[in-house]
Amino acid sequence: LIYLGRSYFADGDYDKAMSIYTNALDIAGKNKLNNLIGYTYDYIGDLYREKFMRTEAIKRYEIAAEYFKKEKNTDSYACALRDIGREYAQMDSLSHALNILIIANSVAANTSNINVTASINNALGNIYSMQNKYDKAEEYLLKALLTGREKMPDYVALIDLYTASNSINKAKELLSKIPQDTPQYTCSIKYLYYQIYNAEKNYKEALANLEE
């Protein structure tokens, strides 16, 4: 049922997904399947996030975090805290978001899952960047880049950071390290070139890359 709900969610049928998640919660609750309760609330949180209902999303992520903590599911507990922090950041509650992400980071210190730690480092870096604390942001985003499997979000966040802080040469150097012949990266690479050229006020090249 959980996977079926996620399929409807991916298809954009949020009402159907919610109905299935509610059914899954009823079964998981009756059988005291705490991890599955946690996952279901997490996916319901994702559903509310997609609908920009951030307060509702936070409530579900918080419930998910409680169940994961109860089951000593360190990875999922840390990720649920990360998701709470991200939602607060989107609501411009940056200090509160940062406090939650710091807790998530300390929880993730007990995991060997490098993708969990990388995603939390990425979130921390983005929040520090939103606070214009560029040195701290760079520190965490570089950690994420060095450890995570999916590196493109870290490249994007770092180049955003470098263009925002007028470190254009750093942005160019980092962009040159992204695999240029990987089709899944092509669109992002063009957009990053647009950002850099735009920051340099080279509007002709910026427009060309943006159009591509």
N, C-alpha and C positions, 0 to 999 in steps of 0.2 A: 504493500500500500504506500509506503514511504516513497519508493522509487516511482510508482505510478503517479503520485502527487507531484514529484519533481518533474516528471515528463509533461504533465499538464501545465506546470509552472513555466517550463522552458518554451511551451507552445503559446504562452500568453493567456491561458484560460485560468485566471486566478481564482474565480469562484469555484470551479471544479476542483482545483488543487486544494483549496481551503476545506472543502467538503470531505475530501479524501484524507487530508491531514487530521481532521477532527475525528474521523473514524479510526485512524491509526492510533491516535492518542487514547481513545477509549479502550482499545485492545491492550495497548502497552501499559496503561494505568492499571487495568484489572489484573495483569500478570506481573506487575512490579518490575517491568523492563526499563530500568532507570536510564540506561544509555540511549535506548530507542526513544524514550520520552524526550530526552535532551536533544537528540537529532531532529525530532519532529518540531519541537519548539524553535530550534535553530532555523529550520526551513520555513516555518511560518514567519519568523523574523525577516528572512530574506524576501518573502512575499510582501510584507508591509514596507520594507525598504524600497522595493521596486515601485510601490505606489506612493513613495515619498511621505509615508506615514511614520515619521522617524520615532516619535514617542512610543507608538505601538510596537515598532520593531525592537526598540530598546527593552521594553517590558518582556518580550519573548526571548530575547538573547539573555536577559538576566535569569529567567526561569531555566533556560537551557544550561547556563553556567552553574546554577545550583545543583542540577542533576548530575552534570559531569563531575563536579567537585565531590559529590556524595559517592560516586562510583570510582573516584581516583583516576578518572580519565584525563590525564594531564594535558595531552595534546588538544583535545576538544575543549577543555576548560579554558586553556590559554586562548584558543581561537574565538571562543564565545566572548571573552573579555575584550579581545581585539575588535570584534564586531561592535560591541557596545561603545568602545572608544571612538571608532570611526564615525558612528552615528552622532555622537556628541560633537565631534569635530565638524561634521556637516551642518550642525545647528549652531556653530560658532561658539560652543562652550569649550574653548581650547584647553583651558587649565584643567577642567574636569576630565576631558578626554585624555590629556597627558597623564594625569594621576592613574587612570584606569589602565592605560597602556604600560605604564611602569610596573604595575602589579602583574599584568599579562607577561611582561618580559621576565619578571622574577619567577613566575610559574613555569615559563618555557625554559628556564635555566635547568630544569630537571628532566628535559626531554632530549633524546638523541635525534629527533626528527628535524633536520636542518631546514626543511621547507616551512615548518611552523615558526622557527626562530627568524628565518628570513622575512616572512610576511609581517611579523611583529616589528622587526627592525625597520621595514619599509614604512609601516604605519607611523612609527615613532619619528622617522625622518620627515615624513610629510607633515606631521603636526608641528615639529620644530620649524620647518620651512614656512608654514602658515603663520608662525609667530615671528618670522624674520630672524630666527636664531640659526643663521646659515652654517656656522661651524659645527654645531651639534647635529643639524640636519644632515650635513655631508658625512659626518662620522657614522651615523646609523644607516644611511642609504648605501654607503660603501660596504658596510658589513653585510647588508642584505644582498648586494651585488655579488660579493665573494662567495656566499654560501648557498643561495637559493637555486632551484632548478629553473624556474621561469624568470629570466633576467630582464625582459623587456620593460616591465613596470619600474624597475630600479633605474634602468638607463633613462627612461622618460622623466622620472622624478628628479634625477640628478641633473639632467640637461635643463629642465625647468628651473631648478635651483641656480644653476650657473648663469643662465640668461637673466634671471631675476636679480642676481647679485653682481651682474656686469662682469662675470668671469668668462668672457666669450671664448678665449683660447682654451680654457679647460673644457668648455662645452664641445668645441670642435675636436679636441683630442679624444674625448670620450666617444663622440659620435663615430669617429673613424674606427673604433674598436668593435662596433656592432657588426656582426656578419652581414655584409652588404648583399650577398647573393641568396639570402634566405627569403623566399616569397612571403612568408607570414609576417616578416618584419618590414617589407617594402613600404607600405602605406605609412607606418609609424616613422620610418627613417625620413621619408619625404616631408612629413609634418615637422619633424625636428629640425631639418634643414631650413624649412620656412621660418621657424622660431628664431633660429640663429641669424639668418639673413635679415629678418625683421628687426631684431635687436641691434644689428649693425646699420640699420637704415638703408640697406641695399634692397630697396623695395621691388626692383625688377626681378631679381633672383628669388626673393621671398614669394612673390606672386606666382612665378613659374612653378616653384615646388609645391605651393598650396594647391594650384590647379591640378598638378599631377596627382 
